[in-house]
């Protein structure tokens, strides 16, 4: 079982606690000091994707997030079976 991240914050705001759903993919870009990740939601009324969240990370935090995601997906597949890759998601 993967190690749990150390929780620093003791409280969470109402907006954040509701979470954000993402079914339209994501985009990743970077500058020399920052990595930006955007998550999209498919807009049912148009062919457009709406940005529902934009996160700016330091390169160190992005690398730690990448490792955490990799470990979590590996654990998920161990417990629930292989995740099929549709090929439609590109960062």
Secondary structure, 3 states (H helix, E strand, C coil): CCCCCCCCCCCCCHHHHHCCCCCCCEEEEECCCCEEEEEEEECCCCCCEEEEEEEEECHHHHHHHHHHHHHHHHHHHHHHCCCCCCCCCCC
